Amino acid sequence: MTAVERELGTRFTVDTLAAILRRWPKRRFVWLMGSDNLAQFHQWKDWRRIARMVPIAVIARPGYDGAAVASPAMAWFGRYRRSAASLAHGSDWSAPALVLLRFDPDPRSATAIRRADPSWASRIAIPSLRDGVTHSRVN
């Protein structure tokens, strides 16, 4: 459970998004997910409703692209696909919309990166970092 789910009292993504959209009606949101999640998105509770609530940007994940492209959700999103260039005009987006983001990922694991520099967090000079949505302290 995330901090925002705890604060909103929600469990499922569809309910969390509905609560967020009610709480911040003048804000525009884009759902970010990895292609591993897109591959099984059709199994999420009310996934089509999620897709109709907010535009979705899918971040490529090595090893998952084939499953994501072959997924029932991707077939459903076919007519709602947008180009990555359309992100520059995000205010023009309306749900449902899907954009696939591709880049050359860092091949190292997060664990390897942390092991290489275990004290990285101590060098961040932000005295009171707060989550921009819940305003809770970020640890």
Secondary structure by P-SEA (a helix, b strand, c coil): ccaaaaaaccccaaaaaaaaaaacccbbbbbbbccccccccccccaaaaaaacbbbbbbbccccaaaaaacaaaaaacccccccccccccccccccbbbbbbcccccccaaaaaaaccccccccccccccccccccccc
